[in-house]
Amino acid sequence: MPPDSPPSEIEVTRAQSEAVDKVARFLVRFGLTVPAILTLEGLRPLSFVGSQFMHLLTPSIGVFLSVSDWEELAHLLEDRRGLDYFLDRLESLDRARRAA
C-alpha cells in the first residue's frame, strides 16, 4: 500500500457493531467519553495485546456485557482499524448526546 493512501475500511459484523454501541452508550451515559478516548489512543500500539487480554477476561465480564458481545468486541479490536471504528462510534454518540 502506498504511504499516502488511506487505510482500508474494516468490515464490521452486525454483532460487533451492536457490541460497540452497547459499550459506547455506557461510556457516554456516564460521561466517560474523554477518559476512554485518551486511554484507547494512548494504548493504540498495544491494541492487539489488549484484545488478547480481553479474551482472558471473558469469564468474569458477564456482569457488564454478555460474553458474546465481549468476544465480538475483542475480535474487532484485534485489528487496529477496529479501534478506529470504536472511537468513531463513541465520538458520534457523544456528539449526538450533547446535541440533544
Order of alpha helices (4+ residues) and beta strands (2+ residues): alpha-alpha-alpha-alpha-alpha
